[in-house]
Amino acid sequence: MRIRAVLWDLDGTLLDTLDDLAASTNAALAANGLPQRTREEVCAFVGNGVARLIALAADGADQATVEAVHAAFLTHYAAHSMDRTRPYDGVPALLDSLLAQGIAQGVISNKVDSAVRALCEAYFPGVMQVAVGDDPCRRRKPAPDSVLEAMRRLGVTPEETVYIGDSDVDVRTAANAGVACCAVAWGFRDEACLRGAGAQHIAHTPQELAGMLEGL
């Protein structure tokens, strides 16, 4: 393995966060008199940050209501982000293997920065050297800003870095940052979506992903 750093997407890649995201979305909608969304709908809405998730979930509501739903979501999710969230099977073992090999690791997410750091500390203590979430000073994925910031903190080049994610947004992010990409098919987007975005390496299990990384 010639790479020195592996950067991970969070939701749908390392952690199955969908039940908690759906619960907080629906709690925020209910608090503002709006209809509930199915788990499948919320799955389709995630990937481009909380503001986009809420805009889609509250589609048809006026701007003031959308803002109220957004605020209610943030409050609810801060208290319930770990109720049913869990790492995907095989992920912790892969992270530990990379750590043992001296590979630097970090998380890149469009999730609110404080939530990214809290989830990394709770589920992957001592593993992630950087955690970069949504911040007003950076453009969200698929812009390369968060990947470039993580590489800067880790002191690695694009040639030494691979980015791993479960969505078309992640595939485009890697391309925009000029880094290698491995997509995973166990998350929130299917294989057809990943291939449509240009993914050339798609893993179906963490074990398969480990083999892909060895070949880079």
C-alpha positions as CSV (number, residue, x, y, z in Angstrom):
1,M,0.0,0.0,0.0
2,R,1.6,3.2,-1.1
3,I,-1.0,5.5,0.4
4,R,-0.3,7.4,3.6
5,A,-3.8,8.7,4.4
6,V,-7.3,7.3,4.1
7,L,-10.1,9.9,4.4
8,W,-13.6,8.6,5.1
9,D,-17.1,9.9,4.5
10,L,-19.1,9.3,7.7
11,D,-22.9,8.7,7.1
12,G,-23.5,5.6,5.1
13,T,-19.8,4.8,4.9
14,L,-18.5,4.3,8.5
15,L,-21.8,4.7,10.4
16,D,-25.3,3.7,9.7
17,T,-26.9,6.9,10.9
18,L,-30.2,6.8,8.9
19,D,-32.6,5.8,11.7
20,D,-31.4,8.7,13.9
21,L,-31.4,11.2,11.0
22,A,-35.0,10.1,10.1
23,A,-36.1,10.3,13.7
24,S,-34.8,13.9,14.1
25,T,-36.1,15.0,10.8
26,N,-39.6,13.7,11.7
27,A,-39.5,15.2,15.2
28,A,-38.6,18.6,13.7
29,L,-41.3,18.3,11.1
30,A,-43.9,17.3,13.6
31,A,-43.0,20.2,15.9
32,N,-43.8,22.5,13.1
33,G,-47.0,20.9,11.9
34,L,-45.6,19.3,8.8
35,P,-46.2,15.7,7.5
36,Q,-43.7,12.9,8.3
37,R,-41.2,11.5,5.9
38,T,-40.4,7.8,5.3
39,R,-37.0,6.4,6.1
40,E,-36.5,5.9,2.3
41,E,-37.3,9.5,1.7
42,V,-34.9,10.7,4.3
43,C,-32.2,8.4,2.8
44,A,-32.7,10.1,-0.6
45,F,-32.5,13.6,1.0
46,V,-29.2,13.1,2.9
47,G,-25.7,13.8,1.5
48,N,-25.6,17.5,0.9
49,G,-25.7,18.9,4.4
50,V,-28.5,19.5,7.0
51,A,-29.8,22.6,5.3
52,R,-30.5,20.7,2.1
53,L,-32.0,17.7,4.0
54,I,-34.5,20.0,5.8
55,A,-35.3,22.0,2.6
56,L,-36.3,18.7,0.9
57,A,-38.1,17.3,3.9
58,A,-40.1,20.5,4.4
59,D,-40.7,21.0,0.7
60,G,-43.6,23.4,0.1
61,A,-43.3,25.2,3.5
62,D,-42.5,28.9,3.7
63,Q,-39.0,30.0,4.5
64,A,-39.7,30.9,8.1
65,T,-41.1,27.4,8.7
66,V,-38.1,25.8,7.0
67,E,-35.8,27.7,9.3
68,A,-37.8,26.6,12.3
69,V,-37.6,23.0,11.2
70,H,-33.9,23.3,10.7
71,A,-33.4,24.7,14.2
72,A,-35.6,22.0,15.7
73,F,-33.7,19.3,13.9
74,L,-30.3,20.6,15.2
75,T,-31.6,20.6,18.8
76,H,-33.2,17.1,18.5
77,Y,-30.2,15.5,16.7
78,A,-27.7,16.9,19.2
79,A,-29.5,14.9,21.9
80,H,-30.3,11.8,19.9
81,S,-27.6,11.3,17.3
82,M,-26.4,8.1,18.9
83,D,-29.7,6.4,19.8
84,R,-29.6,3.9,17.0
85,T,-26.5,4.8,15.1
86,R,-23.9,2.0,14.8
87,P,-20.7,1.2,12.7
88,Y,-21.3,-1.0,9.8
89,D,-20.2,-4.6,10.3
90,G,-16.5,-5.0,9.6
91,V,-15.7,-1.3,9.6
92,P,-14.0,-1.1,13.1
93,A,-11.7,-4.0,12.2
94,L,-10.7,-2.4,9.0
95,L,-10.0,0.9,10.7
96,D,-7.9,-0.9,13.3
97,S,-5.9,-2.7,10.6
98,L,-5.1,0.6,8.8
99,L,-4.1,2.2,12.1
100,A,-1.8,-0.7,12.9
101,Q,-0.2,-0.2,9.4
102,G,0.6,3.5,10.3
103,I,-1.9,4.8,7.8
104,A,-3.3,8.2,8.8
105,Q,-7.1,8.4,8.9
106,G,-9.7,11.2,8.9
107,V,-13.4,11.9,8.4
108,I,-14.8,14.3,5.8
109,S,-18.6,15.0,6.1
110,N,-21.3,17.5,5.2
111,K,-22.7,16.9,8.6
112,V,-22.5,19.7,11.2
113,D,-18.9,19.9,12.4
114,S,-19.7,19.5,16.1
115,A,-21.7,16.3,15.3
116,V,-18.9,14.9,13.2
117,R,-16.4,15.3,16.0
118,A,-18.7,13.9,18.6
119,L,-19.5,10.8,16.6
120,C,-15.9,10.2,15.8
121,E,-14.9,10.5,19.4
122,A,-17.8,8.2,20.5
123,Y,-17.4,5.4,17.9
124,F,-13.7,5.6,16.8
125,P,-11.7,6.9,19.7
126,G,-8.0,7.3,19.0
127,V,-8.4,6.3,15.3
128,M,-9.2,9.5,13.4
129,Q,-6.5,12.2,13.3
130,V,-8.7,14.7,11.7
131,A,-12.5,15.2,11.5
132,V,-13.8,17.9,9.2
133,G,-17.5,18.7,9.1
134,D,-19.7,21.5,7.7
135,D,-18.3,24.9,8.5
136,P,-19.3,28.3,7.1
137,C,-15.7,29.1,6.1
138,R,-15.6,26.1,3.7
139,R,-17.6,25.0,0.8
140,R,-19.4,21.7,1.3
141,K,-18.7,18.5,-0.7
142,P,-18.5,18.0,-3.6
143,A,-16.3,21.0,-3.5
144,P,-12.7,19.8,-2.5
145,D,-12.3,22.3,0.4
146,S,-12.8,19.8,3.3
147,V,-10.5,17.1,1.7
148,L,-7.8,19.7,1.0
149,E,-8.1,20.9,4.6
150,A,-7.7,17.4,6.0
151,M,-4.7,16.7,3.8
152,R,-3.1,20.0,5.0
153,R,-3.6,19.0,8.6
154,L,-2.2,15.5,7.9
155,G,0.7,16.7,5.8
156,V,0.0,14.5,2.9
157,T,-0.3,15.0,-0.9
158,P,-3.2,14.0,-3.2
159,E,-1.0,11.2,-4.6
160,E,-0.7,9.8,-1.1
161,T,-4.4,10.0,-0.3
162,V,-7.5,8.0,-1.0
163,Y,-11.1,9.1,-0.2
164,I,-13.8,6.6,0.6
165,G,-17.6,7.3,0.4
166,D,-21.0,5.9,-0.3
167,S,-22.5,8.5,-2.6
168,D,-22.2,10.3,-5.9
169,V,-21.3,13.4,-3.9
170,D,-18.3,11.6,-2.5
171,V,-17.2,10.3,-5.9
172,R,-17.3,13.9,-7.3
173,T,-15.5,15.2,-4.2
174,A,-12.6,12.9,-4.7
175,A,-12.3,13.9,-8.4
176,N,-12.5,17.6,-7.5
177,A,-9.7,17.1,-4.9
178,G,-7.5,15.1,-7.3
179,V,-7.3,12.0,-5.0
180,A,-8.0,8.4,-5.6
181,C,-11.5,7.2,-4.7
182,C,-13.0,3.9,-3.5
183,A,-16.8,3.9,-3.3
184,V,-18.8,1.6,-1.0
185,A,-22.1,0.0,-1.9
186,W,-23.4,-0.8,1.6
187,G,-24.5,2.8,2.3
188,F,-27.2,5.3,1.2
189,R,-26.7,5.1,-2.6
190,D,-26.8,2.1,-4.8
191,E,-24.2,0.8,-7.2
192,A,-25.9,2.3,-10.3
193,C,-25.7,5.8,-8.7
194,L,-22.0,5.4,-7.9
195,R,-21.1,4.2,-11.3
196,G,-23.1,7.0,-12.9
197,A,-21.0,9.4,-10.9
198,G,-17.9,7.9,-12.3
199,A,-16.8,5.4,-9.6
200,Q,-14.3,2.9,-10.9
201,H,-13.6,1.0,-7.6
202,I,-16.7,-0.1,-5.7
203,A,-16.5,-2.3,-2.6
204,H,-19.4,-4.3,-1.3
205,T,-17.9,-5.3,2.1
206,P,-15.2,-3.8,4.3
207,Q,-13.2,-6.9,3.6
208,E,-13.4,-6.3,-0.2
209,L,-12.4,-2.7,0.5
210,A,-9.3,-3.8,2.4
211,G,-8.2,-5.7,-0.7
212,M,-8.8,-2.6,-2.9
213,L,-6.7,-0.5,-0.6
214,E,-3.8,-3.0,-0.7
215,G,-3.8,-2.6,-4.5
216,L,-3.5,1.2,-4.5
